Structures are given as structure tokens and as C-alpha cells.
Amino acid sequence: MPLTAADCARLDAGPDAPAFAALRERFAPGTPGTVYLDANSIGPMPLAAPARVQAALDAGWRVARRRSWNEFDWLDQPRALGQALAGVLGAGPDDVRVGESTTVNQYRLLRLALTLKAPRRVIVAERDVFSSNRYAAQGIAHAGLAELRLVPQADAAALAQALAPGDVAVVALSHVDYRHSLRLDMAALTAQAQAAGALALWDLSHSAGAVAVDLRGSAADLALGCGYKYLCGGPGAPSFVYAHPRWQDAAWPAICGWMGHADTFAFEHDYRPAAGMDGFLVGTPAVLANAAFSAAADLWRGIDPALLDARHRSLTDTLDTLVAQQCGALGVEVSSPREHARRGGHVALRFAHAGALAQALVAHGVVVSARKPDALRLGVHPLTTTHAELWQAVQVLRSLLEAGAWRDPRYQGSSV
Ligand SMILES: Cc1ncc(COP(=O)(O)O)c(C=O)c1O
């Protein structure tokens, strides 16, 4: 039976409707009539975010100036934000800190893993992993600090082969593939890496805040992810970083800075790492970015990961079905896995002209993204997207496909 608009309305009126309506109201609306399916790039804005930034600028920068460091929570933000995210990441309450970019955190966790597992010096990564993760590893190898071993994909067989020589320090994987949204089995692959004496490092950029993640339950060693995608930290928001408690005090961090010193304002001559995750702090926190992020953090503190996961499943199952039913004969194929447990935050479509089609969709009020060569990404945010919006988006997609809109010269330019 094909899904109908009425079915989508019924799904939006289900037993969780009041809870999700209340959550949606805590986000600022975008342009009326526009459907935003871009949470895989930049998540929606919490209503409270502008006032938080304004307060940091006004009461902080303008009025209190340097007194702000004592009068406000500026120095504590990396810890407070991390604590707010812990639940949705399945981390312990003090296992997470927020700071630096995802790429910088990838670099420093790789370096930490190499230190922890010395003299092993091999990094295993996926060949087609997000470019910046590969570049971070290549840079470490180029400096002569490691050897990079790329696997075609992170399945058990490919990993077994890569791990066989017994020289691997760390297996660095993306929980969800940024193109086609394949979600890996974090517990199984972590266990496989650890059984071979390696650490497992996870990039959660395309799962954190979209689906339930279980860092402690899967025994992952190290993890990080973008703050600006599903976590709604704001444009350019800092990344989060996680270390399992068994590693938090096991070595000096890869970048030692005064904020990660055991006694920052003693200005001691020699570095001494702060205990636990505080050792992962580096320099002065990005106060304005953290102020924006704090609005989302307030939301995450109260979210039940199981409810989030169920909502995401309902939405992405609906989208998957609608696309297959209405657009399957028009040359697009749903390329993300059908099973929710194997799918990440976005639903992906394979289409040879994905870039042009994405631009046509954006021009027609459906904000999506594309990645070369052929991935069209529809990033669904469980706290704001509705089933009715998905219906609307798929009607637009179908009409553009029927009209061959991707051929229009206006949509041929490159786009981020
Ligand atoms: C999976 C993944 N890892 C890393 C990054 C890079 O993050 P950043 O630019 O914050 O360093 C991105 C950016 O989109 C990403 O999708």
C-alpha cells in the first residue's frame, strides 16, 4: 500500500506528538514553506541561541570585559557542554569535552592512540572516509610518526586482514559514512580492533544527535564528532571529544596546553596534565561559539536517546518508503540501508546528477546537500522534522525529476 499524505499526518499525530511539538517549538522557524533536510551539514537553530550569544557580547565583552572570566561560566563551558551531550552519546557524565574542530580532534586522538599503543605505529582507516579524517592521518604518516593502512571498507573481513600483522595501534572509523549513510556496528568492530590489540577511534559526526549512540556500551576507546550538525551547536561550532575512562589519565594528551594543565593559573614551569578529561583541554575556549552551543546543550540534557532514536526511525523509514514509491521509477535509488540500525542521520539517494538535482531542490524550497560523485543527502533532524514535511519534500523531488530539472544550466555550478 503506498503511503499517503494522510498517513504522514497520522504519524505526526502519534502518541509522541505533544512531546515533539514542544521540542520543535524550542527551535527557531526557518523560511515558511521551506523544508530543511540539511541537519547532516548544519542543524536547526535553538530559539535561545541568539540571546546567549548577545549576552556573551554585551554583559560579557562590552560590560564585564576581563572580569567575565570570573563572573561567567566561560572557562567551564567545554566541560558543561560535554556533560550535556553525554546522555545522547551514551558516555559517562564526565567523559566528554567540547573544543577544537573535528579535524584537530581527529589528529590529536590519532596521536594519543599511537602514544598509548607504542611501539605499534599503524593507523587503519577506510579508503573513502571523509577527506579531512584521511588528511589528518596522512599528515601524521608524512611526518614519519605512523604508517597508514587503508582498507576498502570497514567490514569484518577487510579489518581482519588489516589487523593480521599485529602492528596496528588504532582503527579509525566513521560511525556513519558521510555519503551513503551506512552505519557501522560500533560494538562489533570495536571488539574486533581490541582483540587484535588496537584501539578503536570513532567519528560520530553523522550519528550524534540523530540516533542513539552508546559509547560506553560499545566499549569504544576514543571518539569525536562535529558540533554543528545534528547537535545544533551553530555554524562552526566546536567538536566534542570522548575518551573511555581507561584512557583518560593513561598518557599526556597529544596537544598540551595551559587549559589542560593540572593548575592552569599557577603558570608552573613544567606541564602536568589535569586529571581525567580536563587534560584534553588546550587553550582559551571559543566563548561565542560555546555560548551559541549552550542553547542546544540545554535541549540535549533533557532528551531520552531511545525516544530520539524511535522518532528518527519513524521519519527516515517514511522518507525511504516515500522516495522508493514515488521516485523509484524516475532514476533515483535509495542508497542508504533500509534497516534503521544500519542507517545514519541522513537518507541518501544515488543519482548520477546529484549535485545539480540538489541545487534544483534548494531553489524549490527543499534544502538538501550532495556529495561527489552521486550522493544526494536528506538530513533528517528528529527534533524538528515532521512526516508532513517529508511528504512535501518528496512531492517536490518527484516533480523535479519528472521535469528533468537537473539539466537546467542554472544548477550546473559547484555548490558546497
Ligand atoms: C564525518 C566528518 N568528519 C569530519 C568533518 C570535518 O569537520 P571539521 O570541519 O569541523 O574539522 C566532517 C565535516 O563535515 C565530517 O562530515
The ligand as an SDF file (V2000), in Angstrom:
LIG
                    3D

 16 16  0  0  0  0  0  0  0  0999 V2000
   32.4540   12.7910    9.0300 C   0  0  0  0  0  0  0  0  0  0  0  0
   33.1240   14.1140    9.1450 C   0  0  0  0  0  0  0  0  0  0  0  0
   34.2790   14.2030    9.8230 N   0  0  0  0  0  0  0  0  0  0  0  0
   34.9290   15.3770    9.9240 C   0  0  0  0  0  0  0  0  0  0  0  0
   34.4290   16.5400    9.3740 C   0  0  0  0  0  0  0  0  0  0  0  0
   35.2470   17.8140    9.4460 C   0  0  0  0  0  0  0  0  0  0  0  0
   34.9020   18.5900   10.4880 O   0  0  0  0  0  0  0  0  0  0  0  0
   35.6260   19.9930   10.7740 P   0  0  0  0  0  0  0  0  0  0  0  0
   35.4810   20.8080    9.5460 O   0  0  0  0  0  0  0  0  0  0  0  0
   34.8360   20.5490   11.9120 O   0  0  0  0  0  0  0  0  0  0  0  0
   37.0280   19.7540   11.1200 O   0  0  0  0  0  0  0  0  0  0  0  0
   33.2060   16.4900    8.6900 C   0  0  0  0  0  0  0  0  0  0  0  0
   32.6350   17.7310    8.1160 C   0  0  0  0  0  0  0  0  0  0  0  0
   31.5810   17.7620    7.5390 O   0  0  0  0  0  0  0  0  0  0  0  0
   32.5420   15.2420    8.5620 C   0  0  0  0  0  0  0  0  0  0  0  0
   31.3960   15.1380    7.8960 O   0  0  0  0  0  0  0  0  0  0  0  0
  1  2  1  0
  2  3  1  0
  2 15  2  0
  3  4  2  0
  4  5  1  0
  5  6  1  0
  5 12  2  0
  6  7  1  0
  7  8  1  0
  8  9  2  0
  8 10  1  0
  8 11  1  0
 12 13  1  0
 12 15  1  0
 13 14  2  0
 15 16  1  0
M  END
$$$$
